Amino acid sequence: MADLDGLAGRCGALAEDLADAAMDRLRAIAEAARSGEEPDPALAAEERRITRARRAVEKAAALLGGGSGDEGP
């Protein structure tokens, strides 16, 4: 059986990777806006999907780490 604290840590690392990916999308959207271009709506939708996934992984990490999962980040 896997160590739950270890799994919680891996979930935490994955949540950080997802946060970085979401920030990359937001930077691309901001750069387009600064350049006077219309931001790609697909990027905005992708950022929202990644953010939802990050929140779910953070909740899993909290649950595995012994928390209720209801705490904020």
C-alpha positions in Angstrom: 0.0 0.0 0.0 1.3 3.4 -1.0 2.3 5.9 1.7 -0.6 8.4 1.8 1.6 11.3 2.9 3.8 10.5 -0.1 0.8 10.5 -2.4 -0.3 13.8 -0.9 3.1 15.3 -1.6 2.9 14.1 -5.2 -0.5 15.6 -5.6 0.9 18.9 -4.2 3.7 18.9 -6.8 1.1 18.2 -9.5 -1.0 21.0 -8.3 2.0 23.3 -8.6 2.6 22.1 -12.1 -1.0 22.8 -13.0 -0.8 26.3 -11.5 2.3 27.0 -13.7 0.4 25.8 -16.7 -2.6 28.0 -15.9 -0.3 31.0 -15.4 1.3 30.3 -18.8 -2.1 30.6 -20.4 -2.9 33.8 -18.5 0.4 35.3 -19.6 -0.3 34.5 -23.2 -3.8 36.1 -22.9 -2.3 39.2 -21.2 0.4 39.5 -23.8 -2.2 39.4 -26.6 -4.2 42.1 -24.9 -1.1 44.3 -24.5 -0.3 43.8 -28.2 -3.8 45.0 -29.1 -4.8 41.6 -30.3 -8.0 39.8 -29.4 -7.1 37.1 -26.8 -7.7 33.5 -27.9 -10.9 32.4 -26.2 -9.7 28.8 -26.3 -6.7 29.8 -24.1 -9.1 31.3 -21.5 -11.2 28.2 -21.5 -8.1 26.0 -21.2 -6.9 28.1 -18.2 -10.2 27.7 -16.5 -10.1 23.9 -17.0 -6.6 23.7 -15.7 -7.5 25.8 -12.7 -10.5 23.5 -11.9 -8.1 20.5 -12.2 -5.6 22.2 -9.8 -8.3 22.8 -7.2 -9.4 19.1 -7.4 -5.8 17.9 -7.0 -5.3 20.3 -4.1 -8.4 18.9 -2.5 -7.1 15.3 -3.0 -3.8 16.3 -1.4 -5.6 17.7 1.6 -7.7 14.6 2.0 -4.8 12.3 1.7 -2.8 14.4 4.1 -5.5 14.0 6.8 -7.3 17.3 6.1 -11.0 17.5 5.3 -10.4 19.1 1.9 -12.5 22.0 2.8 -9.6 24.3 3.7 -8.5 26.9 1.3 -5.1 26.9 -0.4 
